[in-house]
Amino acid sequence: MEVSQLQEIKDIESEKDFEIKRALLWNYLAGILERNKENIVLIKYEDFVQNPNLEIAKVNKKFPEFEFENDFLKSKVRTDRKVLHADEIDKIKVICTNMAAKFGYEI
């Protein structure tokens, strides 16, 4: 692990504000995915529940040695999530907007 990564983890760990800490951690982990996108297949939750067989087919194409079965049934995206307060959303926007856009999300 690079020194800058260790420092970033220490900075996240030392953050006292829970929402900021959570946003920093999400941004850090999303950055790892972004930097390694050639070596992974990103499966978004909402895409998987809408068309699981297509998403599994993408994994099988990239990694044929695993041969995952793709006989999943379509499901519904969960909507029973906690609603964030405006101040929580503002904190997340400041930290995560640019990285979220790289993954096709608008905050």
DSSP file (Angstrom, degrees, kcal/mol; ACC not computed):
  #  RESIDUE AA STRUCTURE BP1 BP2  ACC     N-H-->O    O-->H-N    N-H-->O    O-->H-N    TCO  KAPPA ALPHA  PHI   PSI    X-CA   Y-CA   Z-CA
    1    1 A M              0   0    0      0, 0.0     5,-0.0     0, 0.0     0, 0.0   0.000 360.0 360.0 360.0 133.6    0.0    0.0    0.0
    2    2 A E     >  -     0   0    0      1,-0.1     4,-2.2     4,-0.0     5,-0.2  -0.266 360.0-115.4 -69.4 156.6    1.4    3.4   -1.0
    3    3 A V  H  > S+     0   0    0      1,-0.2     4,-2.5     2,-0.2     5,-0.2   0.894 116.9  53.9 -59.3 -41.5    2.2    6.0    1.6
    4    4 A S  H  > S+     0   0    0      1,-0.2     4,-2.2     2,-0.2    -1,-0.2   0.867 107.7  50.8 -64.2 -35.1   -0.5    8.3    0.3
    5    5 A Q  H  > S+     0   0    0      2,-0.2     4,-2.4     1,-0.2    -1,-0.2   0.915 109.8  49.7 -67.0 -42.3   -3.1    5.5    0.6
    6    6 A L  H  X S+     0   0    0     -4,-2.2     4,-2.4     1,-0.2    -2,-0.2   0.913 112.0  48.1 -61.6 -42.3   -2.1    4.9    4.2
    7    7 A Q  H  X S+     0   0    0     -4,-2.5     4,-2.6     2,-0.2    -1,-0.2   0.900 109.9  52.4 -65.5 -39.7   -2.4    8.6    5.0
    8    8 A E  H  X S+     0   0    0     -4,-2.2     4,-2.2     2,-0.2    -2,-0.2   0.908 110.1  48.3 -62.3 -41.7   -5.8    8.8    3.3
    9    9 A I  H  X S+     0   0    0     -4,-2.4     4,-2.7     2,-0.2    -2,-0.2   0.907 111.4  50.2 -64.8 -41.4   -7.0    5.8    5.5
   10   10 A K  H  X S+     0   0    0     -4,-2.4     4,-2.0     2,-0.2    -2,-0.2   0.898 109.8  51.0 -63.0 -40.1   -5.6    7.5    8.6
   11   11 A D  H  X S+     0   0    0     -4,-2.6     4,-0.7     2,-0.2    -2,-0.2   0.904 111.3  47.6 -64.0 -41.0   -7.4   10.8    7.6
   12   12 A I  H >< S+     0   0    0     -4,-2.2     3,-1.0     1,-0.2    -2,-0.2   0.937 111.5  50.7 -64.0 -46.0  -10.6    8.9    7.2
   13   13 A E  H 3< S+     0   0    0     -4,-2.7    -2,-0.2     1,-0.2    -1,-0.2   0.848 109.4  50.6 -61.1 -35.5  -10.2    7.1   10.5
   14   14 A S  H 3< S+     0   0    0     -4,-2.0    -1,-0.2    -5,-0.2     2,-0.2   0.597  82.0 113.2 -82.4 -10.0   -9.6   10.3   12.3
   15   15 A E    <<  -     0   0    0     -3,-1.0    -3,-0.0    -4,-0.7     6,-0.0  -0.447  48.8-165.7 -65.9 129.7  -12.7   12.1   10.9
   16   16 A K        +     0   0    0     -2,-0.2     2,-0.5     5,-0.0    -1,-0.1   0.801  64.3  85.6 -87.2 -32.3  -15.2   12.7   13.7
   17   17 A D     >  -     0   0    0      1,-0.2     4,-2.8     2,-0.0     5,-0.2  -0.611  69.4-150.2 -76.9 119.9  -18.2   13.6   11.6
   18   18 A F  H  > S+     0   0    0     -2,-0.5     4,-2.7     1,-0.2     5,-0.2   0.901  93.0  48.0 -60.0 -45.8  -20.0   10.3   10.7
   19   19 A E  H  > S+     0   0    0      2,-0.2     4,-2.4     1,-0.2    -1,-0.2   0.910 114.5  46.2 -64.6 -41.5  -21.4   11.4    7.4
   20   20 A I  H  > S+     0   0    0      2,-0.2     4,-2.9     1,-0.2     5,-0.2   0.925 112.7  50.8 -65.3 -43.2  -18.1   12.9    6.3
   21   21 A K  H  X S+     0   0    0     -4,-2.8     4,-2.4     1,-0.2    -2,-0.2   0.928 111.6  47.5 -59.2 -45.9  -16.3    9.8    7.4
   22   22 A R  H  X S+     0   0    0     -4,-2.7     4,-2.5     1,-0.2    -1,-0.2   0.908 113.5  47.8 -62.8 -42.8  -18.7    7.6    5.4
   23   23 A A  H  X S+     0   0    0     -4,-2.4     4,-2.6     2,-0.2    -2,-0.2   0.901 111.3  50.5 -66.5 -41.0  -18.4    9.8    2.3
   24   24 A L  H  X S+     0   0    0     -4,-2.9     4,-2.4     2,-0.2    -2,-0.2   0.906 111.9  47.9 -62.5 -41.7  -14.6    9.8    2.5
   25   25 A L  H  X S+     0   0    0     -4,-2.4     4,-2.7    -5,-0.2     5,-0.2   0.925 112.1  48.7 -66.2 -44.1  -14.6    6.0    2.8
   26   26 A W  H  X S+     0   0    0     -4,-2.5     4,-2.9     1,-0.2     5,-0.2   0.935 112.9  48.4 -59.3 -45.7  -17.0    5.6   -0.1
   27   27 A N  H  X S+     0   0    0     -4,-2.6     4,-1.9     2,-0.2    -1,-0.2   0.895 111.6  49.8 -62.7 -40.9  -14.9    8.0   -2.2
   28   28 A Y  H  X S+     0   0    0     -4,-2.4     4,-1.6     2,-0.2    -2,-0.2   0.944 114.2  43.8 -62.5 -49.6  -11.7    6.1   -1.3
   29   29 A L  H  X S+     0   0    0     -4,-2.7     4,-1.9     1,-0.2    -2,-0.2   0.886 112.3  52.3 -66.0 -39.3  -13.1    2.7   -2.2
   30   30 A A  H  X S+     0   0    0     -4,-2.9     4,-2.7    -5,-0.2    -1,-0.2   0.866 106.1  56.0 -63.6 -35.5  -14.7    4.0   -5.4
   31   31 A G  H  X S+     0   0    0     -4,-1.9     4,-2.6    -5,-0.2    -1,-0.2   0.884 104.3  52.4 -63.3 -38.8  -11.3    5.4   -6.3
   32   32 A I  H  X S+     0   0    0     -4,-1.6     4,-1.2     2,-0.2    -2,-0.2   0.930 111.4  46.9 -61.9 -44.9   -9.7    2.0   -6.0
   33   33 A L  H  < S+     0   0    0     -4,-1.9     3,-0.4     1,-0.2    -2,-0.2   0.926 112.1  50.7 -61.2 -44.6  -12.4    0.6   -8.3
   34   34 A E  H >< S+     0   0    0     -4,-2.7     3,-1.1     1,-0.2    -2,-0.2   0.907 110.1  49.0 -61.4 -43.5  -11.8    3.4  -10.8
   35   35 A R  H 3< S+     0   0    0     -4,-2.6    -1,-0.2     1,-0.2     3,-0.2   0.735 119.4  38.8 -69.6 -21.4   -8.1    2.9  -10.8
   36   36 A N  T >< S+     0   0    0     -4,-1.2     3,-2.0    -3,-0.4     4,-0.3   0.074  74.4 125.0-115.2  23.1   -8.5   -0.8  -11.4
   37   37 A K  G X   +     0   0    0     -3,-1.1     3,-0.7     1,-0.3     5,-0.1   0.721  68.3  62.1 -61.5 -22.6  -11.5   -0.8  -13.8
   38   38 A E  G 3  S+     0   0    0      1,-0.2    -1,-0.3    -3,-0.2    -2,-0.1   0.741 107.3  45.2 -72.4 -20.7   -9.6   -2.8  -16.4
   39   39 A N  G <  S+     0   0    0     -3,-2.0     2,-0.3     2,-0.0    -1,-0.2   0.342 110.4  55.6-105.5   5.0   -9.3   -5.8  -14.0
   40   40 A I    <   -     0   0    0     -3,-0.7     2,-0.5    -4,-0.3    -7,-0.0  -0.863  67.1-133.4-132.9 165.1  -12.8   -5.9  -12.6
   41   41 A V        -     0   0    0     -2,-0.3     2,-0.6     2,-0.0    -3,-0.1  -0.979  27.6-145.7-117.0 114.3  -16.4   -6.2  -13.7
   42   42 A L        -     0   0    0     -2,-0.5     2,-0.6    -5,-0.1    -2,-0.0  -0.700  15.1-171.2 -83.9 121.7  -18.5   -3.5  -11.9
   43   43 A I        -     0   0    0     -2,-0.6     2,-0.3     4,-0.0    -2,-0.0  -0.954  10.9-150.2-115.2 114.3  -22.0   -4.8  -11.1
   44   44 A K     >  -     0   0    0     -2,-0.6     4,-2.6     1,-0.1     3,-0.4  -0.621  18.1-127.2 -82.5 141.9  -24.3   -2.1   -9.8
   45   45 A Y  H  > S+     0   0    0     -2,-0.3     4,-2.5     1,-0.2     5,-0.3   0.916 109.2  50.8 -52.1 -49.5  -27.0   -3.3   -7.4
   46   46 A E  H  > S+     0   0    0      1,-0.2     4,-1.0     2,-0.2    -1,-0.2   0.826 112.1  47.2 -65.3 -31.3  -29.8   -1.6   -9.4
   47   47 A D  H  > S+     0   0    0     -3,-0.4     4,-2.5     2,-0.2    -1,-0.2   0.884 111.1  52.0 -73.4 -39.3  -28.5   -3.3  -12.7
   48   48 A F  H  < S+     0   0    0     -4,-2.6    -2,-0.2     1,-0.2    -3,-0.2   0.914 109.8  46.9 -64.8 -43.5  -28.2   -6.7  -11.0
   49   49 A V  H  < S+     0   0    0     -4,-2.5    26,-3.2    -5,-0.2    -1,-0.2   0.822 115.5  47.0 -71.0 -27.2  -31.7   -6.7   -9.6
   50   50 A Q  H  < S+     0   0    0     -4,-1.0    -2,-0.2    -5,-0.3    -1,-0.2   0.870 137.0   3.8 -79.0 -37.8  -33.2   -5.6  -12.9
   51   51 A N     X  +     0   0    0     -4,-2.5     4,-1.8    -5,-0.1     3,-0.4  -0.504  67.8 166.4-148.5  72.9  -31.3   -8.0  -15.1
   52   52 A P  H  > S+     0   0    0      0, 0.0     4,-2.5     0, 0.0     5,-0.2   0.854  77.3  56.4 -61.7 -36.4  -29.1  -10.4  -13.1
   53   53 A N  H  > S+     0   0    0     19,-0.3     4,-2.0     1,-0.2     5,-0.1   0.880 106.7  49.7 -65.9 -37.0  -28.5  -12.8  -16.0
   54   54 A L  H  > S+     0   0    0     -3,-0.4     4,-1.7     2,-0.2    -1,-0.2   0.918 111.9  48.3 -64.8 -43.5  -27.0  -10.0  -18.1
   55   55 A E  H  X S+     0   0    0     -4,-1.8     4,-1.6     1,-0.2    -2,-0.2   0.901 112.1  48.1 -66.1 -40.6  -24.7   -8.9  -15.3
   56   56 A I  H  X S+     0   0    0     -4,-2.5     4,-2.7     1,-0.2    -1,-0.2   0.873 107.6  56.7 -66.4 -36.1  -23.6  -12.5  -14.6
   57   57 A A  H  X S+     0   0    0     -4,-2.0     4,-2.2    -5,-0.2    -1,-0.2   0.872 103.9  53.8 -61.8 -36.5  -22.9  -12.9  -18.4
   58   58 A K  H  X S+     0   0    0     -4,-1.7     4,-2.0     2,-0.2    -1,-0.2   0.904 109.9  46.9 -63.4 -41.1  -20.6   -9.9  -18.2
   59   59 A V  H  X S+     0   0    0     -4,-1.6     4,-3.1     1,-0.2    -2,-0.2   0.931 111.7  50.6 -65.7 -45.1  -18.6  -11.5  -15.4
   60   60 A N  H  < S+     0   0    0     -4,-2.7    -2,-0.2     1,-0.2    -1,-0.2   0.859 110.0  50.9 -61.8 -35.5  -18.5  -14.8  -17.3
   61   61 A K  H  < S+     0   0    0     -4,-2.2    -1,-0.2    -5,-0.2    -2,-0.2   0.921 116.3  39.8 -67.5 -43.7  -17.2  -13.1  -20.4
   62   62 A K  H  < S+     0   0    0     -4,-2.0    -2,-0.2     1,-0.3    -1,-0.2   0.869 132.3  25.5 -73.1 -37.3  -14.5  -11.2  -18.5
   63   63 A F    >X  +     0   0    0     -4,-3.1     3,-2.0    -5,-0.2     4,-0.7  -0.613  66.8 166.9-128.7  71.0  -13.6  -14.2  -16.3
   64   64 A P  T 34  +     0   0    0      0, 0.0     3,-0.2     0, 0.0    -1,-0.1   0.722  69.8  73.3 -62.1 -20.5  -14.6  -17.4  -18.2
   65   65 A E  T 34 S+     0   0    0      1,-0.2    -5,-0.1    -3,-0.1    -2,-0.0   0.695  96.5  50.3 -67.6 -16.3  -12.6  -19.6  -15.8
   66   66 A F  T <4 S-     0   0    0     -3,-2.0    -1,-0.2    -7,-0.2    -6,-0.1   0.806  81.4-166.7 -91.5 -32.0  -15.2  -19.0  -13.1
   67   67 A E     <  -     0   0    0     -4,-0.7     2,-0.1    -7,-0.2   -10,-0.1   0.912  10.7-161.1  43.7  64.0  -18.4  -19.9  -15.1
   68   68 A F        -     0   0    0    -12,-0.2     2,-0.2     1,-0.1    -1,-0.1  -0.465  21.7-111.0 -69.2 142.6  -21.0  -18.5  -12.8
   69   69 A E        -     0   0    0     -2,-0.1    -1,-0.1     1,-0.1     3,-0.1  -0.493  24.7-159.0 -71.2 145.6  -24.5  -19.8  -13.3
   70   70 A N        +     0   0    0     -2,-0.2    -1,-0.1     1,-0.1   -17,-0.1  -0.423  52.4 115.2-127.4  59.6  -26.9  -17.2  -14.7
   71   71 A D        +     0   0    0    -19,-0.1     2,-0.2    -2,-0.1    -1,-0.1  -0.229  40.0 142.2-117.9  43.3  -30.3  -18.5  -13.8
   72   72 A F        -     0   0    0     -3,-0.1     2,-0.3     1,-0.1   -19,-0.3  -0.522  48.7-122.9 -81.8 149.5  -31.3  -15.7  -11.4
   73   73 A L        -     0   0    0     -2,-0.2   -22,-0.1   -21,-0.1    -1,-0.1  -0.713  30.9-103.2 -90.7 144.6  -34.8  -14.3  -11.3
   74   74 A K        -     0   0    0     -2,-0.3     2,-0.2   -24,-0.1   -24,-0.2  -0.350  45.9-174.3 -62.0 145.5  -35.4  -10.6  -11.9
   75   75 A S        -     0   0    0    -26,-3.2     2,-0.4   -27,-0.1    -1,-0.1  -0.639  23.5 -97.3-130.5-173.7  -36.1   -8.7   -8.7
   76   76 A K        -     0   0    0     -2,-0.2     2,-0.3   -26,-0.0   -26,-0.1  -0.883  35.2-109.5-112.7 145.4  -37.1   -5.2   -7.6
   77   77 A V        -     0   0    0     -2,-0.4     2,-0.1     1,-0.1   -31,-0.1  -0.535  41.4-111.9 -69.0 133.4  -34.8   -2.5   -6.4
   78   78 A R        +     0   0    0     -2,-0.3     3,-0.1     1,-0.1    -1,-0.1  -0.443  34.9 178.0 -68.0 138.1  -35.3   -1.9   -2.7
   79   79 A T        +     0   0    0     -2,-0.1    -1,-0.1     1,-0.1    -2,-0.0   0.239  56.7  95.1-122.3  10.4  -36.8    1.5   -1.9
   80   80 A D        +     0   0    0      2,-0.0     2,-0.1     3,-0.0    -1,-0.1  -0.026  56.4 134.2 -93.8  32.2  -37.0    1.1    1.9
   81   81 A R        -     0   0    0      1,-0.1     2,-0.2    -3,-0.1    -2,-0.0  -0.412  66.3 -92.1 -80.8 156.5  -33.7    2.9    2.5
   82   82 A K        -     0   0    0     -2,-0.1     2,-0.5     1,-0.1    -1,-0.1  -0.453  39.6-127.2 -64.8 135.5  -33.2    5.6    5.1
   83   83 A V        -     0   0    0     -2,-0.2     2,-0.2    -3,-0.1    -1,-0.1  -0.750  24.3-132.7 -86.5 130.1  -33.8    9.1    3.7
   84   84 A L        -     0   0    0     -2,-0.5     2,-0.1     1,-0.1    -1,-0.0  -0.532  16.3-115.9 -83.7 149.5  -30.9   11.4    4.3
   85   85 A H     >  -     0   0    0     -2,-0.2     4,-2.3     1,-0.1     3,-0.4  -0.421  30.8-106.9 -77.0 159.4  -31.3   14.9    5.7
   86   86 A A  H  > S+     0   0    0      1,-0.2     4,-2.5     2,-0.2     5,-0.2   0.871 120.2  52.7 -56.8 -40.9  -30.3   17.8    3.5
   87   87 A D  H  > S+     0   0    0      2,-0.2     4,-1.7     1,-0.2    -1,-0.2   0.859 109.3  49.8 -67.3 -33.2  -27.2   18.5    5.6
   88   88 A E  H  > S+     0   0    0     -3,-0.4     4,-2.1     2,-0.2    -2,-0.2   0.918 111.3  48.9 -67.4 -43.3  -26.0   14.9    5.2
   89   89 A I  H  X S+     0   0    0     -4,-2.3     4,-2.8     1,-0.2    -2,-0.2   0.896 108.3  54.3 -63.0 -40.7  -26.6   15.1    1.4
   90   90 A D  H  X S+     0   0    0     -4,-2.5     4,-2.1     2,-0.2    -1,-0.2   0.909 108.4  48.8 -60.5 -42.6  -24.6   18.3    1.2
   91   91 A K  H  X S+     0   0    0     -4,-1.7     4,-1.5     1,-0.2    -1,-0.2   0.916 112.7  47.9 -63.1 -43.0  -21.6   16.7    3.0
   92   92 A I  H  X S+     0   0    0     -4,-2.1     4,-3.4     1,-0.2     5,-0.4   0.904 109.2  53.8 -65.0 -41.6  -21.8   13.8    0.6
   93   93 A K  H  X S+     0   0    0     -4,-2.8     4,-1.7     1,-0.2     5,-0.2   0.920 105.7  52.9 -58.8 -45.4  -22.1   16.0   -2.5
   94   94 A V  H  < S+     0   0    0     -4,-2.1    -1,-0.2     1,-0.2    -2,-0.2   0.892 122.0  29.8 -58.6 -40.7  -18.9   18.0   -1.5
   95   95 A I  H  < S+     0   0    0     -4,-1.5     4,-0.3    -5,-0.2    -2,-0.2   0.856 130.1  30.1 -89.2 -37.5  -16.9   14.8   -1.2
   96   96 A C  H  X S+     0   0    0     -4,-3.4     4,-3.1    -5,-0.2     5,-0.3   0.517  83.9  97.1-109.3  -7.3  -18.4   12.3   -3.7
   97   97 A T  H  X S+     0   0    0     -4,-1.7     4,-2.0    -5,-0.4     5,-0.1   0.907  89.8  43.3 -55.1 -49.9  -19.9   14.2   -6.6
   98   98 A N  H  > S+     0   0    0     -5,-0.2     4,-1.1     1,-0.2    -1,-0.2   0.923 118.3  43.5 -65.1 -44.9  -17.0   13.9   -9.0
   99   99 A M  H  > S+     0   0    0     -4,-0.3     4,-0.7     1,-0.2     3,-0.4   0.904 111.5  54.4 -68.5 -39.9  -16.3   10.2   -8.3
  100  100 A A  H ><>S+     0   0    0     -4,-3.1     5,-2.6     1,-0.2     3,-1.1   0.889 103.7  56.7 -60.0 -38.6  -20.0    9.3   -8.3
  101  101 A A  H ><5S+     0   0    0     -4,-2.0     3,-1.6    -5,-0.3    -1,-0.2   0.848  98.4  60.8 -62.1 -34.1  -20.3   10.9  -11.8
  102  102 A K  H 3<5S+     0   0    0     -4,-1.1    -1,-0.3    -3,-0.4    -2,-0.2   0.754 107.7  45.7 -64.1 -22.7  -17.6    8.5  -13.0
  103  103 A F  T <<5S-     0   0    0     -3,-1.1    -1,-0.3    -4,-0.7    -2,-0.2   0.266 126.1-100.7-103.3   9.3  -19.9    5.6  -12.1
  104  104 A G  T < 5S+     0   0    0     -3,-1.6     2,-0.4     1,-0.3    -3,-0.2   0.678  80.1 129.5  84.4  18.3  -22.9    7.2  -13.7
  105  105 A Y      < -     0   0    0     -5,-2.6     2,-0.5    -6,-0.1    -1,-0.3  -0.855  43.5-155.4-109.4 142.8  -24.5    8.6  -10.5
  106  106 A E              0   0    0     -2,-0.4    -9,-0.1     1,-0.1     0, 0.0  -0.966 360.0 360.0-112.9 127.9  -25.8   12.1   -9.9
  107  107 A I              0   0    0     -2,-0.5   -14,-0.1   -10,-0.1    -1,-0.1   0.426 360.0 360.0 -96.3 360.0  -25.9   13.2   -6.3
